[in-house]
């Protein structure tokens, strides 16, 4: 495992993308999930990660006086695990330009829209209000702007006449999971090719 890609996952909620990533990649000889961190003490993903025997940490954003304090605690914890890659999986907190710069080229995010369309929240509702014919998800490298970094890959599904924001979210979710898994596999293949 000397040359394993050490992956940290940051979550805020149920951890469905996190669970899919760990379940599908935990046996890969080049992967070590070194930790799962949440900014939300009520995140349902934390017990899931513990059950999968991944080290976990909660840094409750509501108990930190400001973003600087939160990121200082996050950085201190990450330094103990030395991740090569940080995956944001439903992580609902914006990271500062200073934090992103420290981990430049190491942070990936998945966002439930076809970026550059609909950065931020309520992506499916906004797509419906604009009568979009399709919606999707985007995996992108994180930079200092919200949902803005270089796009790695996207997936898309057609909008059905009866769709609501909730049904779109539910239908898209398995495609999101597979997209994120495929992107990490691609990175693993690149590492293998350079070894």
N, C-alpha and C positions, 0 to 999 in steps of 0.2 A: 504493500500500500504506500510505498515511499513516494511514488509519483502520482498519487491520487489527487483528483481535483477536490479540494475541501470546500464544501458548499454550506453557506449560512442562508437561512430563509427567514425573512421578516414578514410577519402577519399582523392583522388587526382583528380578524373575525373567525369565521368557521374553519378556515384552513383547508378548503377543498382542493385548491391547486397544490398546496403544500403536500397534502396526503397523496395526491396522484403522482407527484414528482417522486416522493420517497418510495411509494409502493412499486413504481415502475423502474426506478434506477438504483435502489439500495443494494442490489446484488451485482451491479456493474463493477468490474474490477478496478476501474479508474475513478470511482466516486466514493467520497466519504462525506456524509451529511454531518457536519461538525456541530451545528446548533440551530435551534429555532428560537427567534426572539419576537415578542409581541409588545406593542405599546399599550395594550388593553388587558387589564387583569381579568376581564370576563371572556376573553377570546376562547371560543370553543376549540380552536386549533391546538391550544397548548396541551390539554389532556390527550388529544390524538397523538401529538408528537411524543409525549411521555410514554404512551402505550407502545409506540414504535421504537422506544428506547433511544430517542434522540435527546441530547442535552437541551434543556429549555431555560429561558430567562424571560421574566416580565419586567419591563421598565415602564411603569405606568405614566403615560404622558400627562395625565391629570394631576399627578403628584409632583411633577417637575415645574419649577417656577418659570422656566422659559425653554425655548427650543435649544439654546446653547447647553443648558444643563442636561436635557434629555440626550442630546447627541454626544456629549462628553461621556455619559454613562454607557451609551450604546457602543461608542468607540472603545472604551476600556474593556467592555465585555468581549467585543469582537477580537480585540488584540490577544485575548487569552486563547482564542481558537484559530487565529491566523487564517481566515478563509481566503481562498483564491477567487471565489465567486460569491456574490451576494444576490439572491433572488428575492425580489419584492413580489409577494403573492397575496394580493388583497391587503397590502399595507397602505393605510389611509393617511399617512402623515407625510407632508412634503419634507424632503431633506434639503438642508442648506447647501449653498454653492461651496462653502468651505468643506463640508463633509463629503460631498460628491467629488470634489477635487482630490481629496485624500485617497479615495477609492476609485479614481478615474479608470474607466475601462474594465471595472470589476462588478458593476451593478447592472442587472437586467430587471426589467419590469414587464408585467403583462397588463394590458389595458383593454377593457371591453368596448372598443370601437375601432373603426378603420382609420387610425390616425393618418393624416393630421386632423381628420374630422373628430369633433367632440372630445377634446381633452376635458379632464375633470369628471364631475358626477353626472348621474341621470342620463347616461349615454343612449340607452335604448329608447327612453321616452323622447329624447330630442330627435332621434332618428325617425320615430313614428310621426312626430309633429311636422317633420320636413318631408314626409311621404317617401322616405328612402326605400328602395327596392331590395336592399340587402344591408345586413349588419355584420359585424365581425369582431375579431380581437387582434391585437397587435403586440408582439414582443419587441421591445426596443431597449437600447442602451440608455441609461439614465444620465442626463446632463443637468445643468443648474436650473432649467426651465421645466415647468410641469408638462409631463407627457409629450416631450419634445425631442428626445435623443434619436440617434440613428436607428432606423427600423431594421430589425433582423428578419422578421417574417410576419405574415398575416394569415388568418383564415377567415372565411366568410360563409354565411348562410343566407338564403332567400327569406324575405319577409312575407308571411302569409296574411291573407286578408283579415283573419280573426285574431292575429297576434296582438298581445299587450306587451308592455315593458317586461312584465314578469315572465310571460311565456317565452319571449325572446331570450331573456337571461337564462332560463332553464334549458332551452334548446341549444343555446350556444355553449353552455358550460362544458360538455364533453369534448367539444372541438377546441375550446380554450386549453383544457388539460393536455390534449394530445399535442397541440401546438407548442406549449411550453416544454413538454418532454422532448419533442423532436429538436427544438432549439438547443437544449442542453446536450442532447446526443451529438448534434452537429459540432458543438464546441469540443466534446470529448474526442470526436474523430479527428479534429484539427490537432489536438494535443498528441494523439497517438501518431499522427502523420509526422510530427516534428520530433518525436522521441527517437 
